[in-house]
Amino acid sequence: MKILVTGGAGFIGSHLIDKLLQSDNKVVCIDDLSLGNLENLKFAKKNSSFEFIEKNLNDTEALSKTFEKYDFDFVYHMAANSDISKGATQTKIDLESTFLTTFNILDQMKKFDVKNIFFPSSSAVYGNSKNKIFEETKKEPLSFYGSAKLSSEAYLSAFSYLYEINVWILRLANVIGPRTTHGIIFDFIKKLKKDKKELTVLGDGNQKKPYIHVEDLIDCIFFIIKNSNKRFNEFNISSKDCMKVKTIAEETVKYFGENTKITY
């Protein structure tokens, strides 16, 4: 197939591209490199079936030319602002980098009759569970990131209904693994590079979070696309267990620290 991967130079997107190329697909990656890194594509760039385009998805003229040139069969729309905290101070970043990029992709899919799209959403669309099980019908995001993802889901639903586009949405838990650019392990290691004597942890360390490895996630994506056949498909993806922040801090110090004191 001829496949477009947006945000493919990022953490999850680059792993996805590696797997897609193993199945003899023609893959085009669009990334503006605001968060992604070309180093993540070093294996993909060796493959003659891969092409990289450095563009912003809000450049609709360039995006339209790309769709016209390649006649895509499938879109994996991975591009988004993944720095959730930045949205609190830069209030337009999630609107522009997450929601509008989704709209622009859908608009081009309608224009060029592309019928399949995968979209990674987030548990952030639900807001705060307050230690209760999430109700799938109750979505109250507390961040602009979650709001932009939820708005994107709504537009994916409308485009799917109006223009017969097949949609797969996965709401993800915390994803870890090689090439990560953010998250608790990344932050802890970054702190230890600056100061190996002390690691400061927000909270008391008893917070629990579920994690999924990026390779398991990629397998999950392909499994769900292969085995679900509705026009609009949505799933919540997570592990069954959780890990305390305290445990992660202790393991990180064990491997990257030097008699480091952990301060909560």
C-alpha positions in Angstrom: 0.0 0.0 0.0 0.9 3.7 -0.4 0.9 5.0 3.2 1.2 8.5 4.6 2.5 8.8 8.2 2.3 12.3 9.7 4.7 13.0 12.6 6.7 10.0 11.6 10.0 11.4 12.9 8.6 11.2 16.4 8.7 8.5 19.1 5.7 6.3 18.1 5.6 7.4 14.5 9.2 6.2 13.7 8.6 2.8 15.2 5.4 2.5 13.1 7.3 3.4 10.0 9.9 0.7 10.6 7.2 -1.9 10.9 5.3 -0.7 7.9 8.4 -0.9 5.7 9.0 -4.5 6.8 5.7 -5.3 5.1 6.8 -3.9 1.7 4.7 -0.8 1.8 5.5 2.5 0.2 5.7 5.0 3.1 5.8 8.8 2.9 6.5 10.7 6.1 5.6 14.3 6.7 7.1 16.0 9.8 8.1 19.6 10.6 10.7 18.3 13.1 9.4 20.6 15.8 9.4 17.6 18.1 10.6 14.8 15.9 14.2 13.9 15.1 15.7 12.7 11.8 17.9 10.3 13.8 14.7 8.3 14.5 14.4 7.6 10.8 18.0 6.4 10.2 16.8 2.9 9.4 13.8 4.0 7.3 16.0 6.3 5.2 18.0 3.3 4.0 14.9 1.8 2.4 14.1 2.8 -1.2 10.4 2.6 -0.4 10.6 5.4 2.1 10.4 9.2 1.5 10.7 12.0 4.0 9.0 15.5 3.5 9.8 18.3 5.9 6.6 20.3 6.0 4.1 21.7 8.5 0.7 20.1 8.1 -0.9 23.6 8.3 0.7 24.4 4.9 -2.5 23.2 3.1 -1.2 24.0 -0.4 1.9 21.8 0.1 -0.2 19.1 1.8 -2.6 19.1 -1.2 0.2 18.6 -3.6 1.5 15.7 -1.6 -1.9 13.9 -1.6 -2.2 14.6 -5.3 1.2 13.2 -6.1 1.1 9.9 -4.1 -2.5 8.7 -4.2 -2.4 7.3 -0.7 -4.3 4.2 0.4 -4.0 4.8 4.2 -3.1 7.6 6.6 -1.6 7.2 10.0 -2.0 10.6 11.5 0.5 10.6 14.4 1.4 14.3 14.3 0.4 16.3 17.4 1.8 18.5 20.2 2.9 15.9 22.7 4.2 18.4 25.2 1.0 18.7 27.3 2.3 21.2 29.8 3.3 23.6 27.1 -0.3 24.0 26.1 -1.1 25.7 29.5 1.3 28.6 28.6 1.0 28.5 24.8 -2.8 28.2 24.4 -2.8 27.9 20.6 -0.3 25.1 20.3 -2.8 22.3 20.7 -5.3 24.0 18.5 -2.8 24.4 15.7 -0.6 21.3 16.1 -3.2 18.7 17.1 -6.7 19.8 16.0 -6.1 21.8 12.8 -3.6 19.3 11.5 -6.2 16.6 11.9 -8.8 18.7 10.1 -6.4 19.5 7.3 -5.6 15.8 6.8 -9.3 14.9 6.8 -10.0 17.7 4.3 -7.4 16.3 1.9 -8.6 12.8 2.4 -12.1 13.9 1.3 -10.7 15.9 -1.6 -8.6 12.9 -2.9 -10.9 10.1 -1.9 -8.6 8.4 0.6 -10.7 6.1 2.7 -8.6 4.9 5.7 -7.1 6.7 8.7 -5.6 5.7 12.0 -5.6 8.3 14.8 -3.9 7.9 18.2 -6.0 9.7 20.8 -5.5 9.8 24.6 -7.0 8.9 27.9 -6.7 12.7 28.5 -10.1 13.1 26.7 -11.7 11.7 29.9 -10.2 14.1 32.4 -9.8 13.1 36.0 -11.1 9.7 37.0 -10.8 10.6 40.7 -9.9 6.9 41.4 -13.0 5.7 39.7 -13.4 3.7 36.5 -13.7 5.9 33.5 -17.2 6.2 31.9 -16.7 6.1 28.1 -19.7 8.4 27.6 -18.3 11.0 30.0 -15.4 13.0 28.5 -14.3 16.1 30.4 -10.7 16.9 29.4 -8.7 19.1 31.7 -6.0 20.1 29.3 -5.9 21.7 25.9 -4.1 18.6 24.7 -7.1 16.4 25.7 -9.5 19.0 24.3 -7.7 19.0 20.9 -7.7 15.2 20.8 -11.4 15.0 21.7 -12.3 17.6 19.1 -10.3 15.6 16.6 -12.3 12.5 17.5 -15.5 14.4 16.8 -14.3 15.5 13.4 -13.1 12.0 12.5 -16.6 10.8 13.4 -18.3 13.4 11.2 -16.0 12.8 8.2 -16.4 9.1 8.6 -20.2 9.4 8.5 -20.4 12.1 5.7 -17.7 10.8 3.4 -17.5 7.0 4.2 -14.0 7.2 5.6 -12.9 4.2 7.7 -11.5 5.4 11.0 -9.6 3.6 13.8 -9.0 5.5 17.0 -6.9 4.2 19.9 -6.9 6.1 23.2 -3.5 5.4 24.6 -2.0 5.0 28.1 1.6 6.0 28.8 3.9 4.7 26.1 7.5 4.0 26.8 10.5 2.6 24.9 13.5 3.7 22.7 13.4 7.2 21.0 11.0 8.6 23.6 11.0 12.4 23.8 9.0 13.0 27.0 7.5 11.2 30.0 8.6 10.2 33.5 11.7 8.1 32.6 12.9 10.6 30.1 12.5 13.4 32.6 14.3 11.5 35.4 17.3 10.6 33.2 17.4 14.2 32.0 17.5 15.4 35.7 20.2 12.9 36.6 22.4 14.1 33.7 22.4 17.5 35.3 22.8 16.4 38.9 23.6 12.8 39.9 23.5 13.6 43.6 19.8 14.2 44.0 16.6 13.4 42.1 13.6 15.5 42.9 10.2 13.7 42.3 6.9 15.6 42.3 4.4 14.3 44.8 5.0 11.5 47.4 5.9 8.9 44.8 2.8 6.8 45.4 1.1 7.9 42.2 0.4 4.9 40.0 0.4 4.9 36.2 -0.2 2.2 33.5 2.5 1.8 30.9 2.7 0.1 27.5 5.9 -0.6 25.5 6.0 1.0 22.1 6.6 -2.3 20.3 3.5 -3.8 21.9 1.6 -0.7 20.9 2.6 -1.1 17.3 1.5 -4.7 17.3 -1.7 -3.7 18.9 -2.4 -1.0 16.2 -2.0 -3.6 13.4 -4.1 -6.2 15.2 -7.0 -3.8 15.7 -7.0 -2.5 12.2 -6.9 -6.1 10.9 -9.6 -7.4 13.2 -12.2 -4.6 13.5 -14.4 -3.9 10.5 -16.8 -1.1 11.5 -16.5 2.2 9.6 -15.8 4.0 12.9 -13.7 2.0 15.4 -12.6 3.3 18.8 -10.7 1.5 21.5 -9.0 2.2 24.9 -5.5 0.7 25.1 -3.6 0.1 28.3 -1.9 -2.5 30.4 -3.7 -4.2 33.2 -1.2 -3.3 35.9 0.2 0.0 37.2 3.6 1.1 38.5 4.3 3.5 41.3 6.3 6.6 40.5 8.5 5.7 43.5 9.5 2.4 41.9 10.4 4.1 38.6 12.5 6.6 40.4 14.4 3.9 42.4 15.0 1.9 39.2 16.2 4.9 37.3 18.6 5.9 40.1 19.8 2.3 40.2 21.0 2.4 36.6 21.8 6.1 36.0 22.6 7.6 39.4 25.6 7.5 41.7 24.5 7.2 45.3 21.7 9.5 44.4 19.3 10.9 47.0 15.6 10.8 46.0 13.7 13.8 47.4 9.9 13.7 47.2 
